[in-house]
Amino acid sequence: MTSNVSQNYPYTSETEAQRANALAALVAARDELAAKLSTETTPLDESDRWWVWKCPTAGCPGLLHAAGFAIDGHAVYVVCDGTCAKTFLR
């Protein structure tokens, strides 16, 4: 199995409250993230738990938190809480 396949499997999960708190902290810490999320995502469905993935960026220890659904694709839009500060589609 190649490494890019294994990166698509979730690492863990978090409650809706944990996800919302993590996302709120990331939006507060990054100046342009709120604007990016408002233009590139739609709101998530109601759910008690959300998947969390390890960041695929080399050297980044971050986790990817669900931020919404991608407007231009059928994917969950995630934000890294680590040093790379990137966004991804899952």
C-alpha positions in Angstrom: 0.0 0.0 0.0 1.4 3.4 -0.9 1.8 6.2 1.6 -0.8 8.4 0.0 -3.5 5.8 0.5 -2.8 5.5 4.2 -3.0 9.3 4.6 -6.7 9.1 3.7 -7.6 7.1 6.8 -8.7 9.1 9.8 -6.3 9.4 12.8 -8.9 9.9 15.5 -12.2 11.7 16.0 -13.4 14.6 18.1 -16.7 15.8 19.5 -18.6 18.7 17.8 -17.6 20.9 20.7 -13.9 20.0 20.4 -14.0 20.6 16.7 -15.8 24.0 17.1 -13.3 25.1 19.8 -10.3 24.0 17.7 -11.6 25.8 14.6 -12.5 29.0 16.6 -9.0 29.1 18.0 -7.5 28.7 14.5 -9.7 31.4 13.0 -8.7 33.7 15.9 -5.0 33.1 15.4 -4.9 33.4 11.6 -5.9 36.7 10.0 -7.2 35.5 6.6 -8.6 32.1 7.6 -12.2 33.4 8.3 -12.4 35.0 4.9 -11.0 31.9 3.2 -13.5 29.6 4.9 -16.4 31.9 4.1 -15.6 31.9 0.4 -14.5 28.2 0.0 -16.8 26.3 2.3 -20.4 25.6 3.2 -21.5 24.7 6.7 -21.1 21.2 8.0 -24.1 19.0 8.7 -25.1 18.4 12.3 -23.0 15.6 13.8 -21.9 14.5 17.3 -18.4 13.5 16.1 -16.0 14.5 13.3 -12.9 12.7 11.9 -9.5 14.2 12.5 -6.5 13.4 10.2 -2.8 13.7 10.5 -1.4 16.5 8.4 0.3 15.1 5.3 2.8 17.9 5.0 6.4 16.7 5.7 7.6 17.8 9.1 4.3 19.2 10.2 3.0 17.7 13.5 -0.5 19.1 13.0 -3.9 17.6 12.9 -6.6 18.4 10.3 -10.0 19.6 11.7 -13.2 19.7 9.7 -14.1 23.3 8.8 -16.9 22.8 6.3 -17.8 21.2 3.0 -15.9 22.4 -0.1 -17.9 24.6 -2.4 -16.2 23.2 -5.5 -16.0 19.6 -4.6 -17.6 16.7 -2.8 -15.2 16.8 0.2 -14.8 17.9 3.7 -12.6 21.0 3.9 -10.1 20.7 6.7 -7.6 23.1 8.4 -4.3 22.1 9.9 -3.6 23.2 13.4 0.2 22.7 13.0 3.1 24.6 11.7 2.2 24.4 8.0 -1.2 26.1 8.5 -2.6 24.7 5.3 -6.1 23.7 4.2 -6.9 20.4 2.5 -9.9 18.5 1.0 -10.6 15.1 2.5 
